[in-house]
Amino acid sequence: MRVLTCPDSEVPAALAREVAALEAEAWPGSTPGHDPALTPRAMLLVDGAGAVAAALALLYKEVRLAGRTYRAAGLSAVVTRAALRGQGFGGRLVAAARAELAADPAVDLALFSCDYPLAPFYEAAGFTALPGTVLVGGTPERPLATDGQGFDKTVLAAFFTDDPDRDRAAFTGVRVPLHPGNTDRLW
């Protein structure tokens, strides 16, 4: 298995079709793709035969909070081929994503939400839950919050700043105005 990382627009067509099929299986009825304004990068775990075992997207945006502008990255559309789930491939890819973001000097933090039962999966890859934190997605005019009716989400993060404890405290127990737009409403 190898990890392939590239801008969404540069994913080879055959692999892009596989990712779209995996996403359609995991989230029937969802629209594939990401908002180009979020500079999406695909991360794919590809097997020796060239098939996608797992995929995710990295999305980027500045977030203003506590009087500071942070360069944030989010994980989105994390999916593993159904027949391969439970074998550690998704965890391997999420850990690779965290390592890539930690090594990127243009990223201050990774920030995203997931269903509560999935939190241990992301924590095993080095992310930390932020108790009481709510991501407010969508747009300022049409917000979508992770604590909205029908959602069962928790927010996770990893901080890559000079003072990660200070920044973790700034992001804990607050509403974060993420507002990524109408395409990637919560990343």
C-alpha positions as CSV (number, residue, x, y, z in Angstrom):
1,M,0.0,0.0,0.0
2,R,1.2,3.5,-0.8
3,V,-0.3,7.0,0.0
4,L,-0.9,9.2,-3.0
5,T,-1.4,12.9,-2.2
6,C,-2.2,15.5,-4.8
7,P,-4.6,18.4,-5.5
8,D,-8.1,17.1,-6.2
9,S,-7.9,18.4,-9.8
10,E,-4.8,16.2,-10.4
11,V,-6.2,12.9,-9.2
12,P,-6.0,10.4,-12.1
13,A,-9.4,9.9,-13.7
14,A,-9.6,6.1,-12.8
15,L,-8.8,6.8,-9.2
16,A,-11.2,9.7,-9.0
17,R,-14.0,7.4,-10.3
18,E,-13.1,4.9,-7.6
19,V,-13.2,7.6,-4.9
20,A,-16.6,8.9,-6.2
21,A,-18.0,5.3,-6.0
22,L,-16.7,4.8,-2.5
23,E,-18.2,8.1,-1.4
24,A,-21.5,7.3,-3.1
25,E,-21.6,3.9,-1.3
26,A,-20.8,5.5,2.1
27,W,-23.1,8.6,1.7
28,P,-25.8,7.8,-0.9
29,G,-27.3,10.9,-2.5
30,S,-24.4,13.1,-1.6
31,T,-22.8,15.3,-4.2
32,P,-19.1,14.3,-4.9
33,G,-16.3,16.9,-5.0
34,H,-15.2,19.8,-2.9
35,D,-15.2,23.6,-3.2
36,P,-12.1,24.7,-5.1
37,A,-11.9,27.8,-2.7
38,L,-10.9,25.3,0.0
39,T,-7.9,24.2,-2.0
40,P,-8.8,20.5,-1.7
41,R,-6.1,17.9,-1.7
42,A,-6.9,14.2,-2.1
43,M,-5.1,11.6,0.0
44,L,-5.5,8.0,-1.2
45,L,-4.3,4.7,0.1
46,V,-3.7,2.7,-3.0
47,D,-3.0,-1.0,-3.0
48,G,-0.4,-2.8,-5.1
49,A,-2.9,-3.4,-8.0
50,G,-3.6,0.4,-8.1
51,A,-7.1,0.2,-6.4
52,V,-8.2,2.8,-3.8
53,A,-8.4,1.1,-0.4
54,A,-9.2,4.4,1.5
55,A,-9.5,8.0,0.7
56,L,-10.0,11.4,2.3
57,A,-9.8,15.1,1.4
58,L,-7.8,17.8,3.1
59,L,-9.5,21.2,3.0
60,Y,-7.8,24.5,3.9
61,K,-9.2,27.8,5.2
62,E,-8.3,30.7,7.5
63,V,-10.3,30.8,10.7
64,R,-10.5,33.9,12.8
65,L,-10.9,33.2,16.6
66,A,-9.8,34.8,19.8
67,G,-8.3,37.8,18.0
68,R,-6.1,35.7,15.8
69,T,-6.2,34.2,12.3
70,Y,-5.4,30.5,12.2
71,R,-4.5,28.6,9.1
72,A,-6.7,25.6,9.4
73,A,-7.0,22.3,7.6
74,G,-9.9,19.9,7.8
75,L,-10.4,16.2,7.1
76,S,-13.4,15.5,4.9
77,A,-15.0,12.5,3.2
78,V,-12.9,9.9,5.1
79,V,-13.9,6.5,3.6
80,T,-12.5,3.0,3.4
81,R,-13.6,0.4,0.9
82,A,-16.4,-1.6,2.6
83,A,-14.6,-5.0,2.1
84,L,-11.5,-3.7,3.7
85,R,-13.0,-2.0,6.8
86,G,-11.6,-3.1,10.2
87,Q,-8.1,-3.8,8.8
88,G,-6.5,-0.5,9.8
89,F,-6.3,1.0,6.3
90,G,-8.5,4.1,7.3
91,G,-6.5,4.6,10.4
92,R,-3.2,4.4,8.5
93,L,-4.5,7.1,6.0
94,V,-5.8,9.4,8.8
95,A,-2.5,9.1,10.6
96,A,-0.7,10.0,7.4
97,A,-2.9,13.0,6.9
98,R,-2.1,14.2,10.5
99,A,1.6,13.7,9.8
100,E,1.4,15.6,6.5
101,L,-0.4,18.5,8.2
102,A,2.0,18.6,11.1
103,A,4.9,18.9,8.6
104,D,3.3,21.7,6.6
105,P,4.5,25.1,7.9
106,A,1.4,26.8,6.3
107,V,-1.0,24.9,8.7
108,D,-1.6,25.9,12.3
109,L,-4.2,23.3,13.1
110,A,-6.3,20.5,11.9
111,L,-10.0,20.9,12.8
112,F,-13.0,18.8,11.9
113,S,-16.1,17.0,13.2
114,C,-17.2,13.4,13.3
115,D,-20.0,11.3,14.7
116,Y,-19.3,10.7,18.4
117,P,-18.8,6.9,18.0
118,L,-15.9,7.6,15.5
119,A,-13.9,9.9,17.9
120,P,-11.7,7.0,19.2
121,F,-10.7,6.2,15.6
122,Y,-9.4,9.7,15.1
123,E,-7.9,9.9,18.6
124,A,-5.9,6.8,17.8
125,A,-4.4,8.7,14.9
126,G,-3.3,11.6,17.1
127,F,-6.3,14.0,17.1
128,T,-7.8,15.3,20.3
129,A,-11.5,15.9,21.1
130,L,-12.4,19.4,22.0
131,P,-15.1,19.2,24.7
132,G,-18.0,21.7,24.1
133,T,-16.6,23.0,20.8
134,V,-19.1,23.5,18.0
135,L,-18.1,24.1,14.4
136,V,-20.4,26.5,12.6
137,G,-20.3,25.7,8.9
138,G,-22.3,26.7,5.9
139,T,-22.3,30.4,5.4
140,P,-23.0,33.3,7.8
141,E,-26.4,33.7,6.1
142,R,-27.2,29.9,6.2
143,P,-25.2,28.5,9.1
144,L,-25.0,24.8,9.9
145,A,-23.7,23.9,13.3
146,T,-22.4,20.6,14.6
147,D,-24.7,20.9,17.6
148,G,-27.8,21.4,15.4
149,Q,-30.9,19.2,15.6
150,G,-30.3,15.8,14.2
151,F,-26.5,16.0,14.6
152,D,-24.5,13.8,16.9
153,K,-21.0,15.3,16.3
154,T,-17.9,16.0,18.2
155,V,-15.0,18.2,17.2
156,L,-11.5,17.0,17.0
157,A,-8.2,18.9,16.4
158,A,-4.5,18.8,16.3
159,F,-2.4,21.9,17.0
160,F,0.9,22.6,15.2
161,T,1.6,26.1,16.6
162,D,4.4,27.3,18.8
163,D,2.0,27.2,21.8
164,P,-0.4,24.4,21.2
165,D,-1.8,24.4,24.8
166,R,-2.8,28.1,24.4
167,D,-4.4,27.5,21.1
168,R,-6.2,24.3,22.2
169,A,-7.6,26.3,25.1
170,A,-8.8,29.0,22.6
171,F,-10.7,26.4,20.6
172,T,-12.2,24.4,23.5
173,G,-15.8,25.0,24.5
174,V,-16.5,27.7,21.9
175,R,-18.4,28.1,18.7
176,V,-15.9,28.2,15.8
177,P,-17.1,30.2,12.8
178,L,-15.8,27.9,10.1
179,H,-18.2,28.9,7.3
180,P,-16.7,26.8,4.5
181,G,-19.6,27.6,2.1
182,N,-22.4,25.6,0.6
183,T,-20.4,22.7,-0.9
184,D,-18.4,21.5,2.1
185,R,-20.9,22.7,4.7
186,L,-19.1,21.2,7.7
187,W,-15.7,20.6,5.8
